[in-house]
Amino acid sequence: MSAEVATAVAQARPAADQVAAPWQKVPLRVIGGTAVAGILLPLVLSRISIGDYLITLLILFFMQAVVAQSWNLIMGYGGIYSFAQVALFAVGGWTSAVLVHSLGWNPFVAILFSPVVALLAAICVVLLTIAFHELAHVFTVTGPRFISGGGYGLVSVQTFQFGDAIGQQRTIYLYYVALVIFIIATFVIWRVIHSPLGVAVTALRDSETYGVSRGINQFRVRLILFAISAFFTGLAGGYMTHYNGGISTSVFDFSRLIDLLAMIVIGGWGTFAGPILGAGILIGLDQYLVAIGDYRALFEGLILAGIAVFAPQGMWPVIRKTYDKYLGPEPPAPAPPIETAESVSPLAVSDEPRGGD
């Protein structure tokens, strides 16, 4: 092949897909717009009659979405079926509760240790299973009184204080703290997914043999994934402990585990936005159906079963597909075929006469 043909072939090669991991760029406009909207939203809601109630729901949504995203990072992207997420949430909550209740620490200082201890708990457990959930439950019930609170948990823990702020003003401050945690956790998880680490994780999920054959250290990759997931889960647990003013053994109820799993499945297993959407749907359903009392669980189950039947991959893939079909940009035109040595005529390779002609 002549130099001219080689140059033409090189120029015809498509550029790297900037949307695909790990080259996807940081969406600064999306982050900035979300941050501005999040800052202004409570100021708008505070002017309506049910504003405090809606702000409280948003705080709950932020924390549930953080935990659901962290769990989806392990199971949806990592393909590792771990059921210790609620236990890690409790580890973070209990850590901050003990430091404040038993040692007299400031809640804003104690919450910083919640993700660290949850991370250490995740690293110490080689394979996080439902057994760890049960072991943590037993320890918080039968352990030392400064941890177990007599078997009922630590139900009188100092809450976050913002000077003299009370009532609606304090609720808005709590909202901003939850918003910061949610934005940081969401951005870090997005960055992990769209990074070489995310590519390695999905490679191990899709074909462990292939991933290992390409030089991926599966133990190190999955350990980092567990650490990131546990860090933000523990941070959410610490926040909710000081938001509620305590933590009880009811945090280990099986229904909480099912709710978190439902958020991931409803939104979209193994998708970035799925757990966030699932958290919003489940919290909204729970509050909307509260008026029907004991029948709430039945109606929730029927609605979730309908979603599972008609959208088995979750709601986010359905929404994304609908958007791409009706509102999305037109797909780019196909690239022209690349000329190769076989497709180039021998006469086109060189115009110089050959020796002996």
Secondary structure, DSSP 8 states (H G I E B T S, - for coil): --HHHHHHHHHHS----TTSTTT----HHHHHHHHHHHHHHHHHHTTSTTHHHHHHHHHHHHHHHHHHHHHHIIIIIT------HHHHHHHHHHHHHHHHHTT---HHHHGGGHHHHHHHHHHH-SS--HHHHHHHHHHHHHS-HHHHTTTTEE--------TT--HHHHHHHHHHHHHHHHHHHHHHHHHHHTSHHHHHHHHHHH-HHHHHHTT--HHHHHHHHHHHHHHHHHHHHHHHHHHHT-EEGGGG-HHHHHHHHHHHHHH-TT-SSHHHHHHHHHHHHHHHTGGGGGGHHHHHHHHHHHHHHH-TT-HHHHHHHHHHHHTS------------TTTS-HHHH--S--TT-
